[in-house]
């Protein structure tokens, strides 16, 4: 089932627009992949996010993110990585046929390539998910209508060595602030899903090295 406001024609349009990137990047080596889960929650189209466990090692613990993680040598490709990690983190099985394609890969702060994979996971009850407590502290959704409202959009300026370095989008007024690479991926998804509706404030925003 498609989220309200998105038709079968919209799905085909998105798949067509993503076809070239999907063919180009699907089997290309990458450090990590994330799933961008488009879902329907109580009849409202939304994106699903996770709050990474504060018990994780590394710089990204406690961050808002999409489900995903490092590519494993046993993974067939980055789509398999995103789907495997989503199952391991949330217990959410997403059939490959529900994957619409690959959004533009990005580089994180360590210049590692992260590949976003867009999928329609259909009707979803976030409370029914059973996240792995070792990896995820919380699961939440943000309706597309919320993300599209100008008052919920902002930007963050980052300084390196005491000087301005780069600017990234941020989405506000939800359960948690969405920022960093996850906010950039959110922008890419909104531009694809709602053409002519979403006007990114930072169309050229990227992480350093991206």
KOLSE-843286 format. One line per 8 residues: their letters; for each residue x, z, y of N, C-alpha, C, O, CB. Coordinates in nm, 3 decimals. Glycine has a CB too. Layout:
// residues N
A) X Z Y X Z Y X Z Y X Z Y X Z Y; ...
***
This chain:
// residues 210
XXXXXXXX) 0.085 0.000 -0.120 0.000 0.000 0.000 0.089 0.000 0.125 0.184 0.077 0.134 -0.096 0.124 0.000; 0.056 -0.086 0.220 0.131 -0.092 0.344 0.081 0.014 0.442 -0.038 0.044 0.446 0.120 -0.233 0.407; 0.172 0.070 0.521 0.128 0.162 0.627 0.032 0.092 0.721 0.044 -0.027 0.748 0.248 0.217 0.705; -0.067 0.171 0.773 -0.164 0.114 0.866 -0.093 0.045 0.981 0.006 0.095 1.035 -0.258 0.224 0.919; -0.144 -0.071 1.018 -0.085 -0.145 1.128 0.019 -0.245 1.083 0.062 -0.329 1.162 -0.023 -0.050 1.226; 0.060 -0.238 0.955 0.154 -0.335 0.900 0.083 -0.414 0.791 0.028 -0.356 0.697 0.283 -0.265 0.844; 0.083 -0.545 0.806 0.013 -0.631 0.712 0.110 -0.690 0.610 0.231 -0.673 0.621 -0.060 -0.743 0.787; 0.053 -0.759 0.512 0.137 -0.829 0.415 0.223 -0.933 0.485 0.335 -0.961 0.444 0.050 -0.896 0.306
XXXXXXXX) 0.169 -0.990 0.593 0.248 -1.087 0.671 0.365 -1.019 0.739 0.473 -1.077 0.750 0.160 -1.156 0.776; 0.345 -0.895 0.785 0.455 -0.819 0.846 0.564 -0.791 0.743 0.683 -0.802 0.772 0.403 -0.686 0.906; 0.522 -0.756 0.622 0.621 -0.732 0.517 0.702 -0.858 0.490 0.825 -0.852 0.481 0.552 -0.684 0.387; 0.635 -0.970 0.477 0.706 -1.095 0.451 0.799 -1.130 0.567 0.910 -1.179 0.546 0.607 -1.209 0.426; 0.752 -1.105 0.690 0.838 -1.130 0.807 0.963 -1.045 0.800 1.074 -1.095 0.823 0.761 -1.101 0.938; 0.948 -0.917 0.769 1.063 -0.827 0.762 1.157 -0.868 0.650 1.279 -0.872 0.669 1.016 -0.682 0.742; 1.101 -0.898 0.535 1.186 -0.940 0.423 1.263 -1.067 0.458 1.380 -1.081 0.424 1.101 -0.963 0.296; 1.196 -1.159 0.526 1.261 -1.285 0.564 1.374 -1.260 0.664 1.482 -1.317 0.652 1.158 -1.383 0.623
XXXXXXXX) 1.348 -1.175 0.763 1.450 -1.146 0.863 1.570 -1.071 0.805 1.682 -1.083 0.854 1.390 -1.065 0.976; 1.545 -0.994 0.700 1.653 -0.916 0.639 1.724 -0.991 0.526 1.824 -0.942 0.473 1.598 -0.787 0.586; 1.674 -1.107 0.489 1.725 -1.177 0.370 1.873 -1.209 0.381 1.948 -1.189 0.285 1.647 -1.304 0.348; 1.916 -1.259 0.495 2.056 -1.298 0.510 2.148 -1.176 0.500 2.249 -1.179 0.430 2.078 -1.370 0.644; 2.112 -1.069 0.572 2.195 -0.948 0.567 2.196 -0.889 0.427 2.298 -0.838 0.381 2.145 -0.843 0.669; 2.082 -0.894 0.360 2.074 -0.839 0.225 2.166 -0.916 0.131 2.238 -0.856 0.052 1.930 -0.843 0.174; 2.163 -1.047 0.139 2.249 -1.129 0.054 2.396 -1.108 0.088 2.482 -1.110 0.000 2.213 -1.277 0.068; 2.425 -1.088 0.217 2.564 -1.075 0.262 2.625 -0.940 0.225 2.741 -0.932 0.186 2.572 -1.095 0.411
XXXXXXXX) 2.545 -0.832 0.239 2.602 -0.698 0.228 2.569 -0.625 0.098 2.629 -0.521 0.070 2.557 -0.617 0.341; 2.476 -0.677 0.020 2.429 -0.600 -0.095 2.541 -0.565 -0.192 2.549 -0.451 -0.239 2.323 -0.678 -0.169; 2.627 -0.659 -0.221 2.734 -0.633 -0.318 2.870 -0.610 -0.251 2.972 -0.600 -0.318 2.745 -0.749 -0.416; 2.870 -0.603 -0.118 2.997 -0.581 -0.048 3.031 -0.432 -0.053 2.942 -0.348 -0.040 2.988 -0.631 0.101; 3.159 -0.398 -0.071 3.197 -0.256 -0.078 3.159 -0.181 0.050 3.169 -0.235 0.160 3.348 -0.243 -0.102; 3.114 -0.059 0.033 3.078 0.027 0.146 3.107 0.171 0.106 3.120 0.203 -0.012 2.927 0.009 0.186; 3.118 0.256 0.206 3.144 0.398 0.178 3.019 0.470 0.134 3.024 0.556 0.047 3.203 0.467 0.300; 2.904 0.433 0.194 2.779 0.505 0.168 2.661 0.415 0.197 2.673 0.312 0.263 2.771 0.634 0.253
XXXXXXXX) 2.546 0.456 0.146 2.419 0.386 0.173 2.310 0.490 0.192 2.311 0.596 0.129 2.383 0.288 0.057; 2.215 0.459 0.281 2.100 0.547 0.303 1.973 0.467 0.285 1.969 0.347 0.310 2.105 0.612 0.444; 1.867 0.535 0.241 1.736 0.472 0.233 1.658 0.507 0.358 1.652 0.623 0.399 1.660 0.517 0.105; 1.598 0.406 0.420 1.509 0.427 0.535 1.368 0.417 0.480 1.315 0.307 0.465 1.535 0.320 0.652; 1.304 0.533 0.449 1.176 0.531 0.379 1.059 0.519 0.476 1.026 0.612 0.549 1.161 0.657 0.295; 0.997 0.402 0.474 0.872 0.379 0.548 0.759 0.429 0.459 0.747 0.386 0.345 0.853 0.227 0.586; 0.675 0.519 0.510 0.572 0.580 0.425 0.441 0.594 0.501 0.433 0.571 0.621 0.618 0.717 0.375; 0.338 0.631 0.426 0.205 0.653 0.482 0.167 0.798 0.453 0.149 0.836 0.338 0.099 0.553 0.421
XXXXXXXX) 0.154 0.880 0.560 0.125 1.022 0.545 -0.011 1.051 0.609 -0.027 1.043 0.730 0.236 1.110 0.611; -0.110 1.085 0.525 -0.247 1.109 0.572 -0.297 0.991 0.656 -0.361 1.010 0.760 -0.254 1.239 0.654; -0.267 0.872 0.610 -0.312 0.751 0.676 -0.229 0.706 0.795 -0.263 0.607 0.859 -0.448 0.769 0.719; -0.120 0.779 0.825 -0.039 0.750 0.943 0.098 0.696 0.899 0.165 0.760 0.819 -0.022 0.877 1.031; 0.140 0.578 0.949 0.272 0.525 0.914 0.383 0.608 0.977 0.374 0.647 1.093 0.284 0.379 0.958; 0.487 0.635 0.899 0.592 0.725 0.944 0.724 0.691 0.875 0.727 0.613 0.780 0.554 0.872 0.916; 0.832 0.750 0.925 0.962 0.746 0.859 0.993 0.885 0.806 0.960 0.986 0.869 1.074 0.697 0.957; 1.055 0.890 0.690 1.089 1.015 0.623 1.235 1.051 0.650 1.324 0.968 0.637 1.062 1.004 0.471
XXXXXXXX) 1.257 1.176 0.688 1.392 1.226 0.718 1.422 1.350 0.634 1.331 1.414 0.582 1.408 1.258 0.868; 1.549 1.383 0.623 1.590 1.507 0.559 1.680 1.587 0.654 1.744 1.531 0.743 1.664 1.478 0.425; 1.681 1.717 0.633 1.776 1.804 0.700 1.877 1.844 0.594 1.844 1.915 0.499 1.706 1.930 0.766; 2.001 1.799 0.612 2.104 1.823 0.511 2.132 1.973 0.498 2.126 2.048 0.595 2.233 1.748 0.547; 2.162 2.012 0.377 2.184 2.153 0.349 2.299 2.210 0.432 2.403 2.145 0.448 2.212 2.173 0.201; 2.280 2.330 0.483 2.386 2.399 0.557 2.496 2.446 0.463 2.600 2.494 0.508 2.329 2.519 0.635; 2.474 2.434 0.332 2.573 2.479 0.235 2.669 2.367 0.195 2.767 2.390 0.124 2.504 2.532 0.111; 2.641 2.246 0.242 2.729 2.135 0.210 2.863 2.148 0.281 2.871 2.206 0.390 2.663 2.002 0.246
XXXXXXXX) 2.966 2.094 0.220 3.096 2.089 0.285 3.100 1.969 0.379 3.022 1.875 0.365 3.210 2.081 0.180; 3.192 1.973 0.475 3.211 1.859 0.564 3.139 1.871 0.696 3.074 1.972 0.725 3.166 1.736 0.496; 3.151 1.766 0.776 3.103 1.769 0.914 2.952 1.748 0.926 2.894 1.779 1.030 3.174 1.664 0.994; 2.888 1.696 0.823 2.749 1.655 0.836 2.648 1.757 0.784 2.529 1.728 0.779 2.729 1.526 0.765; 2.694 1.874 0.745 2.599 1.975 0.696 2.506 2.016 0.810 2.548 2.030 0.925 2.675 2.099 0.639; 2.380 2.034 0.775 2.281 2.073 0.875 2.233 1.961 0.964 2.154 1.985 1.055 2.335 2.180 0.959; 2.279 1.838 0.941 2.238 1.725 1.024 2.107 1.665 0.973 2.075 1.674 0.855 2.348 1.617 1.026; 2.032 1.604 1.065 1.917 1.522 1.026 1.971 1.388 0.975 2.060 1.329 1.036 1.818 1.501 1.146
XXXXXXXX) 1.917 1.342 0.864 1.965 1.216 0.808 1.853 1.150 0.729 1.747 1.208 0.708 2.089 1.239 0.719; 1.879 1.028 0.686 1.796 0.965 0.587 1.855 0.999 0.450 1.975 1.026 0.440 1.787 0.811 0.609; 1.774 1.000 0.343 1.831 1.027 0.212 1.936 0.922 0.177 1.917 0.803 0.202 1.721 1.031 0.104; 2.045 0.967 0.120 2.153 0.875 0.085 2.283 0.948 0.066 2.289 1.070 0.075 2.168 0.769 0.191; 2.388 0.872 0.040 2.517 0.935 0.020 2.622 0.834 -0.019 2.605 0.714 0.000 2.509 1.042 -0.084; 2.731 0.884 -0.072 2.846 0.801 -0.103 2.818 0.707 -0.219 2.748 0.741 -0.314 2.966 0.888 -0.136; 2.875 0.588 -0.208 2.864 0.490 -0.317 2.950 0.536 -0.435 3.064 0.580 -0.418 2.907 0.349 -0.268; 2.894 0.524 -0.551 2.962 0.562 -0.675 3.010 0.436 -0.746 2.939 0.335 -0.744 2.868 0.647 -0.767
XXXXXXXX) 3.128 0.440 -0.808 3.176 0.320 -0.879 3.078 0.268 -0.983 3.080 0.150 -1.017 3.308 0.349 -0.946; 2.991 0.357 -1.036 2.894 0.315 -1.137 2.772 0.247 -1.077 2.693 0.187 -1.150 2.851 0.434 -1.219; 2.754 0.254 -0.945 2.640 0.190 -0.880 2.655 0.039 -0.885 2.764 -0.015 -0.867 2.626 0.238 -0.735; 2.544 -0.029 -0.911 2.547 -0.176 -0.917 2.575 -0.235 -0.779 2.650 -0.333 -0.766 2.414 -0.230 -0.971; 2.516 -0.176 -0.676 2.532 -0.223 -0.539 2.481 -0.115 -0.445 2.444 -0.007 -0.490 2.456 -0.358 -0.517; 2.479 -0.144 -0.314 2.439 -0.042 -0.217 2.291 -0.006 -0.227 2.252 0.106 -0.195 2.470 -0.089 -0.076; 2.208 -0.102 -0.271 2.066 -0.070 -0.291 2.052 0.034 -0.402 1.976 0.129 -0.388 1.984 -0.198 -0.326; 2.126 0.016 -0.510 2.123 0.114 -0.619 2.171 0.250 -0.569 2.116 0.353 -0.608 2.210 0.066 -0.737
XXXXXXXX) 2.274 0.251 -0.484 2.323 0.377 -0.428 2.212 0.449 -0.352 2.189 0.568 -0.373 2.444 0.352 -0.336; 2.144 0.376 -0.264 2.039 0.438 -0.181 1.925 0.491 -0.267 1.876 0.601 -0.242 1.985 0.336 -0.079; 1.884 0.415 -0.367 1.773 0.458 -0.452 1.815 0.576 -0.540 1.737 0.669 -0.560 1.725 0.341 -0.540; 1.937 0.573 -0.593 1.986 0.683 -0.677 1.996 0.812 -0.597 1.952 0.917 -0.643 2.123 0.648 -0.736; 2.052 0.802 -0.478 2.068 0.921 -0.395 1.933 0.979 -0.354 1.917 1.101 -0.346 2.151 0.889 -0.272; 1.835 0.892 -0.328 1.701 0.940 -0.291 1.638 1.017 -0.407 1.575 1.120 -0.386 1.610 0.821 -0.251; 1.656 0.967 -0.528 1.605 1.038 -0.645 1.677 1.173 -0.662 1.613 1.274 -0.688 1.622 0.952 -0.771; 1.810 1.173 -0.647 1.887 1.296 -0.667 1.856 1.400 -0.559 1.853 1.520 -0.588 2.037 1.264 -0.667
XXXXXXXX) 1.834 1.356 -0.436 1.809 1.449 -0.327 1.665 1.498 -0.322 1.639 1.615 -0.295 1.845 1.384 -0.196; 1.570 1.408 -0.348 1.428 1.439 -0.323 1.341 1.433 -0.447 1.225 1.474 -0.443 1.374 1.345 -0.221; 1.393 1.382 -0.559 1.308 1.359 -0.674 1.208 1.249 -0.650 1.104 1.244 -0.717 1.237 1.486 -0.711; 1.237 1.160 -0.555 1.147 1.050 -0.519 1.200 0.921 -0.580 1.306 0.872 -0.541 1.135 1.037 -0.364; 1.125 0.868 -0.676 1.164 0.743 -0.742 1.104 0.625 -0.665 0.982 0.616 -0.649 1.117 0.741 -0.890; 1.189 0.537 -0.617 1.144 0.419 -0.542 1.179 0.294 -0.622 1.297 0.264 -0.639 1.209 0.415 -0.399; 1.080 0.222 -0.671 1.110 0.098 -0.745 1.181 -0.003 -0.656 1.155 -0.012 -0.536 0.980 0.037 -0.801; 1.270 -0.079 -0.716 1.349 -0.174 -0.638 1.262 -0.279 -0.570 1.299 -0.330 -0.465 1.452 -0.242 -0.727
XXXXXXXX) 1.147 -0.311 -0.629 1.062 -0.413 -0.567 1.001 -0.366 -0.435 0.949 -0.447 -0.359 0.950 -0.452 -0.663; 1.009 -0.236 -0.407 0.959 -0.184 -0.280 1.065 -0.186 -0.170 1.038 -0.148 -0.056 0.908 -0.043 -0.299; 1.185 -0.231 -0.205 1.291 -0.246 -0.105 1.270 -0.376 -0.029 1.258 -0.483 -0.090 1.431 -0.243 -0.172; 1.266 -0.367 0.103 1.246 -0.486 0.187 1.377 -0.554 0.222 1.380 -0.675 0.245 1.172 -0.448 0.314; 1.485 -0.479 0.226 1.614 -0.540 0.257 1.709 -0.445 0.327 1.682 -0.326 0.343 1.593 -0.662 0.343; 1.820 -0.501 0.367 1.928 -0.423 0.428 1.930 -0.447 0.579 1.931 -0.560 0.626 2.065 -0.461 0.366; 1.931 -0.336 0.653 1.951 -0.343 0.798 2.100 -0.358 0.828 2.183 -0.352 0.737 1.893 -0.216 0.868; 2.132 -0.377 0.955 2.272 -0.399 0.992 2.358 -0.278 0.954 2.329 -0.166 0.998 2.284 -0.427 1.143
XXXXXXXX) 2.464 -0.298 0.873 2.553 -0.186 0.841 2.620 -0.131 0.967 2.642 -0.203 1.064 2.661 -0.231 0.740; 2.650 -0.003 0.964 2.712 0.065 1.077 2.836 0.138 1.031 2.856 0.159 0.911 2.613 0.164 1.143; 2.920 0.176 1.127 3.035 0.259 1.097 3.014 0.398 1.153 2.968 0.413 1.267 3.164 0.197 1.153; 3.047 0.500 1.074 3.035 0.636 1.124 3.158 0.674 1.204 3.243 0.589 1.232 3.014 0.734 1.009; 3.167 0.801 1.241 3.277 0.846 1.328 3.412 0.833 1.260 3.516 0.827 1.327 3.255 0.989 1.370; 3.412 0.828 1.127 3.538 0.810 1.054 3.565 0.663 1.022 3.655 0.631 0.945 3.536 0.893 0.924; 3.485 0.574 1.080 3.497 0.429 1.062 3.466 0.387 0.918 3.513 0.283 0.872 3.636 0.383 1.100; 3.386 0.468 0.849 3.340 0.431 0.715 3.208 0.355 0.728 3.123 0.392 0.808 3.323 0.557 0.625
XXXXXXXX) 3.191 0.251 0.650 3.072 0.168 0.656 2.955 0.234 0.583 2.966 0.273 0.467 3.099 0.030 0.596; 2.842 0.245 0.654 2.719 0.300 0.598 2.613 0.191 0.602 2.589 0.131 0.707 2.673 0.429 0.676; 2.550 0.165 0.489 2.452 0.056 0.477 2.310 0.114 0.472 2.279 0.188 0.379 2.480 -0.032 0.351; 2.223 0.082 0.569 2.085 0.128 0.565 1.997 0.031 0.485 2.002 -0.091 0.506 2.029 0.144 0.708; 1.918 0.085 0.394 1.831 0.005 0.307 1.687 0.043 0.339 1.648 0.158 0.321 1.865 0.029 0.155; 1.607 -0.053 0.385 1.468 -0.027 0.422 1.377 -0.047 0.301 1.385 -0.149 0.232 1.425 -0.119 0.538; 1.289 0.052 0.277 1.193 0.040 0.167 1.059 0.099 0.209 1.053 0.195 0.286 1.246 0.110 0.041; 0.952 0.041 0.157 0.818 0.095 0.177 0.785 0.182 0.056 0.762 0.129 -0.053 0.712 -0.019 0.197
XXXXXXXX) 0.783 0.314 0.074 0.759 0.403 -0.040 0.611 0.434 -0.058 0.573 0.505 -0.151 0.836 0.532 -0.022; 0.525 0.381 0.032 0.382 0.395 0.017 0.329 0.532 0.058 0.397 0.606 0.128 0.344 0.368 -0.125; 0.206 0.565 0.014 0.146 0.694 0.049 0.232 0.809 -0.002 0.284 0.804 -0.114 0.004 0.706 -0.010; 0.247 0.912 0.081 0.341 1.020 0.047 0.291 1.153 0.099 0.239 1.162 0.211 0.480 0.990 0.103; 0.305 1.255 0.018 0.281 1.393 0.061 0.416 1.463 0.066 0.468 1.501 -0.039 0.181 1.468 -0.036; 0.475 1.480 0.186 0.608 1.543 0.194 0.613 1.679 0.127 0.717 1.718 0.073 0.649 1.557 0.339; 0.500 1.754 0.129 0.499 1.886 0.066 0.507 1.877 -0.086 0.539 1.975 -0.154 0.373 1.961 0.107; 0.477 1.760 -0.139 0.483 1.742 -0.283 0.621 1.708 -0.335 0.643 1.706 -0.456 0.388 1.635 -0.324
XXXXXXXX) 0.714 1.681 -0.245 0.851 1.650 -0.286 0.923 1.779 -0.326 0.890 1.888 -0.279 0.927 1.578 -0.172; 1.020 1.764 -0.413 1.099 1.878 -0.458 1.246 1.852 -0.428 1.322 1.814 -0.517 1.076 1.905 -0.609; 1.287 1.872 -0.301 1.425 1.842 -0.265 1.525 1.932 -0.337 1.498 2.048 -0.365 1.443 1.856 -0.116; 1.639 1.876 -0.364 1.750 1.950 -0.426 1.805 2.048 -0.323 1.861 2.004 -0.222 1.862 1.853 -0.477; 1.793 2.179 -0.344 1.836 2.276 -0.243 1.986 2.275 -0.217 2.032 2.326 -0.114 1.795 2.413 -0.284; 2.063 2.217 -0.309 2.207 2.208 -0.288 2.241 2.100 -0.186 2.350 2.100 -0.129 2.278 2.179 -0.420; 2.147 2.006 -0.162 2.174 1.894 -0.072 2.082 1.888 0.048 2.120 1.838 0.154 2.163 1.765 -0.148; 1.959 1.940 0.034 1.858 1.924 0.139 1.792 2.058 0.169 1.744 2.126 0.078 1.752 1.819 0.097
XXXXXXXX) 1.790 2.095 0.297 1.721 2.217 0.339 1.573 2.193 0.370 1.489 2.281 0.352 1.790 2.276 0.462; 1.543 2.071 0.416 1.405 2.045 0.462 1.379 1.895 0.459 1.470 1.814 0.477 1.382 2.103 0.605; 1.252 1.859 0.437 1.207 1.720 0.446 1.097 1.714 0.552 1.010 1.801 0.555 1.156 1.667 0.307; 1.101 1.613 0.639 0.996 1.599 0.739 0.976 1.451 0.771 1.060 1.367 0.741 1.030 1.678 0.868; 0.861 1.422 0.832 0.832 1.285 0.871 0.806 1.279 1.021 0.764 1.378 1.082 0.709 1.229 0.792; 0.833 1.163 1.078 0.799 1.135 1.218 0.715 1.008 1.219 0.762 0.902 1.177 0.929 1.120 1.307; 0.591 1.015 1.267 0.507 0.895 1.275 0.572 0.788 1.362 0.642 0.819 1.458 0.368 0.931 1.329; 0.548 0.663 1.328 0.600 0.554 1.411 0.547 0.569 1.554 0.619 0.541 1.650 0.560 0.416 1.353
XXXXXXXX) 0.420 0.612 1.568 0.362 0.627 1.702 0.440 0.729 1.783 0.457 0.712 1.904 0.215 0.669 1.692; 0.488 0.836 1.719 0.569 0.936 1.789 0.702 0.876 1.833 0.744 0.893 1.947 0.593 1.059 1.698; 0.767 0.805 1.743 0.898 0.747 1.773 0.889 0.642 1.883 0.986 0.620 1.955 0.959 0.686 1.647; 0.774 0.577 1.895 0.758 0.469 1.993 0.724 0.519 2.133 0.730 0.442 2.228 0.651 0.375 1.947; 0.688 0.646 2.147 0.653 0.699 2.278 0.778 0.724 2.362 0.872 0.790 2.318 0.572 0.829 2.263; 0.777 0.671 2.483 0.896 0.679 2.570 0.939 0.824 2.595 1.058 0.851 2.606 0.869 0.611 2.703; 0.842 0.916 2.604 0.879 1.055 2.633 0.952 1.121 2.517 1.010 1.229 2.533 0.755 1.135 2.667; 0.949 1.058 2.400 1.019 1.113 2.284 1.153 1.044 2.259 1.220 1.070 2.159 0.933 1.101 2.160
XXXXXXXX) 1.192 0.956 2.352 1.317 0.883 2.339 1.414 0.926 2.449 1.375 0.948 2.563 1.292 0.730 2.345; 1.538 0.937 2.413 1.639 0.973 2.512 1.775 0.918 2.470 1.784 0.829 2.386 1.646 1.125 2.531; 1.878 0.973 2.528 2.012 0.931 2.491 2.108 1.048 2.512 2.081 1.140 2.588 2.057 0.807 2.573; 2.220 1.041 2.441 2.323 1.144 2.450 2.455 1.078 2.485 2.496 0.982 2.420 2.334 1.224 2.317; 2.522 1.131 2.586 2.655 1.083 2.622 2.759 1.168 2.551 2.750 1.291 2.550 2.676 1.087 2.776; 2.857 1.104 2.492 2.962 1.175 2.420 3.095 1.159 2.494 3.127 1.052 2.546 2.975 1.123 2.275; 3.169 1.266 2.499 3.300 1.266 2.563 3.407 1.289 2.458 3.389 1.368 2.364 3.308 1.375 2.673; 3.518 1.221 2.473 3.634 1.238 2.387 3.754 1.264 2.476 3.784 1.185 2.565 3.658 1.113 2.295
XXXXXXXX) 3.821 1.374 2.452 3.937 1.410 2.535 3.900 1.436 2.679 3.981 1.413 2.769 4.039 1.301 2.529; 3.777 1.486 2.701 3.735 1.519 2.836 3.685 1.402 2.917 3.655 1.417 3.036 3.846 1.583 2.908; 3.676 1.283 2.856 3.631 1.165 2.928 3.514 1.101 2.854 3.505 1.109 2.732 3.747 1.063 2.945; 3.423 1.037 2.931 3.309 0.969 2.870 3.358 0.863 2.773 3.449 0.786 2.804 3.219 0.905 2.978; 3.296 0.860 2.653 3.340 0.766 2.551 3.230 0.671 2.508 3.251 0.549 2.506 3.391 0.842 2.432; 3.112 0.723 2.473 3.005 0.635 2.425 2.871 0.706 2.438 2.864 0.827 2.458 3.031 0.593 2.279; 2.764 0.627 2.427 2.628 0.676 2.441 2.546 0.636 2.318 2.558 0.524 2.268 2.562 0.621 2.570; 2.464 0.728 2.269 2.380 0.701 2.153 2.237 0.743 2.180 2.212 0.832 2.262 2.435 0.774 2.029
XXXXXXXX) 2.141 0.679 2.112 2.001 0.718 2.129 1.973 0.852 2.064 2.050 0.898 1.979 1.907 0.611 2.070; 1.864 0.914 2.104 1.817 1.038 2.043 1.665 1.037 2.046 1.605 0.990 2.143 1.875 1.164 2.117; 1.603 1.089 1.942 1.457 1.100 1.936 1.421 1.248 1.938 1.472 1.326 1.858 1.398 1.029 1.810; 1.331 1.284 2.030 1.304 1.424 2.061 1.163 1.466 2.023 1.078 1.384 1.987 1.327 1.449 2.208; 1.140 1.598 2.033 1.007 1.659 2.024 0.944 1.653 1.885 0.823 1.666 1.872 0.916 1.594 2.121; 1.025 1.632 1.784 0.980 1.646 1.646 1.027 1.779 1.592 1.077 1.862 1.669 1.031 1.530 1.558; 1.014 1.803 1.463 1.063 1.928 1.404 1.213 1.949 1.428 1.260 2.062 1.442 1.034 1.931 1.255; 1.286 1.837 1.431 1.430 1.842 1.455 1.470 1.720 1.537 1.407 1.615 1.528 1.510 1.848 1.322
XXXXXXXX) 1.574 1.735 1.617 1.623 1.623 1.697 1.692 1.521 1.606 1.773 1.557 1.520 1.722 1.674 1.807; 1.658 1.395 1.626 1.719 1.286 1.549 1.824 1.221 1.639 1.791 1.167 1.745 1.612 1.181 1.500; 1.948 1.225 1.598 2.054 1.173 1.683 2.163 1.110 1.595 2.148 1.100 1.473 2.114 1.285 1.773; 2.272 1.067 1.659 2.385 1.010 1.585 2.348 0.882 1.512 2.261 0.807 1.556 2.439 1.110 1.487; 2.416 0.859 1.401 2.395 0.737 1.324 2.250 0.724 1.279 2.196 0.613 1.273 2.489 0.735 1.204; 2.185 0.836 1.246 2.046 0.831 1.202 1.955 0.779 1.311 1.860 0.706 1.282 1.999 0.970 1.157; 1.981 0.814 1.437 1.901 0.762 1.548 1.925 0.613 1.568 1.832 0.539 1.599 1.934 0.838 1.678; 2.048 0.568 1.550 2.078 0.425 1.563 2.004 0.347 1.454 1.946 0.242 1.482 2.231 0.399 1.555
XXXXXXXX) 2.006 0.397 1.331 1.933 0.332 1.222 1.783 0.332 1.251 1.714 0.234 1.223 1.962 0.402 1.088; 1.733 0.441 1.307 1.591 0.448 1.344 1.557 0.339 1.445 1.454 0.273 1.432 1.556 0.587 1.403; 1.643 0.319 1.544 1.622 0.212 1.642 1.616 0.076 1.573 1.528 -0.005 1.602 1.734 0.212 1.747; 1.710 0.050 1.481 1.711 -0.078 1.411 1.581 -0.100 1.334 1.527 -0.210 1.334 1.831 -0.086 1.315; 1.532 0.007 1.269 1.408 -0.004 1.193 1.289 -0.031 1.284 1.203 -0.114 1.252 1.383 0.123 1.112; 1.282 0.038 1.398 1.170 0.019 1.490 1.171 -0.121 1.551 1.065 -0.182 1.568 1.175 0.123 1.602; 1.289 -0.172 1.583 1.297 -0.308 1.636 1.244 -0.409 1.535 1.178 -0.506 1.573 1.442 -0.342 1.674; 1.271 -0.387 1.407 1.225 -0.478 1.303 1.075 -0.463 1.279 1.003 -0.562 1.269 1.302 -0.454 1.174
XXXXXXXX) 1.030 -0.339 1.268 0.891 -0.313 1.228 0.791 -0.338 1.340 0.678 -0.378 1.314 0.878 -0.171 1.181; 0.832 -0.315 1.465 0.738 -0.323 1.577 0.794 -0.413 1.687 0.814 -0.367 1.799 0.708 -0.181 1.634; 0.819 -0.539 1.657 0.875 -0.629 1.759 0.782 -0.640 1.879 0.661 -0.653 1.864 0.902 -0.768 1.699; 0.841 -0.636 1.997 0.762 -0.646 2.118 0.702 -0.515 2.162 0.652 -0.504 2.274 0.654 -0.745 2.100; 0.706 -0.414 2.074 0.651 -0.282 2.107 0.762 -0.185 2.143 0.754 -0.112 2.242 0.568 -0.227 1.991; 0.867 -0.183 2.060 0.979 -0.092 2.084 1.085 -0.162 2.166 1.136 -0.267 2.129 1.038 -0.043 1.951; 1.118 -0.101 2.279 1.223 -0.152 2.366 1.334 -0.049 2.372 1.325 0.047 2.449 1.168 -0.183 2.509; 1.440 -0.067 2.291 1.546 0.033 2.287 1.614 0.048 2.423 1.645 -0.051 2.489 1.650 -0.004 2.182
XXXXXXXX) 1.636 0.173 2.463 1.705 0.199 2.588 1.852 0.165 2.578 1.918 0.137 2.678 1.688 0.343 2.629; 1.903 0.167 2.455 2.046 0.149 2.433 2.065 0.041 2.328 2.111 0.068 2.217 2.114 0.282 2.390; 2.030 -0.080 2.363 2.031 -0.187 2.265 2.169 -0.210 2.205 2.180 -0.254 2.091 1.982 -0.315 2.327; 2.275 -0.180 2.279 2.409 -0.202 2.229 2.475 -0.075 2.179 2.594 -0.074 2.150 2.494 -0.263 2.335; 2.398 0.033 2.170 2.456 0.161 2.129 2.517 0.153 1.990 2.459 0.092 1.900 2.350 0.271 2.133; 2.632 0.212 1.973 2.696 0.217 1.842 2.793 0.333 1.840 2.840 0.380 1.944 2.768 0.083 1.809; 2.821 0.378 1.721 2.918 0.485 1.706 3.057 0.428 1.731 3.077 0.308 1.712 2.909 0.549 1.566; 3.152 0.509 1.772 3.285 0.458 1.795 3.341 0.397 1.667 3.335 0.457 1.560 3.376 0.570 1.847
XX) 3.395 0.278 1.682 3.444 0.207 1.565 3.340 0.116 1.504 3.373 0.037 1.416 3.491 0.306 1.462; 3.211 0.124 1.550 3.103 0.043 1.494 3.097 -0.093 1.557 3.012 -0.174 1.521 2.971 0.112 1.511
***
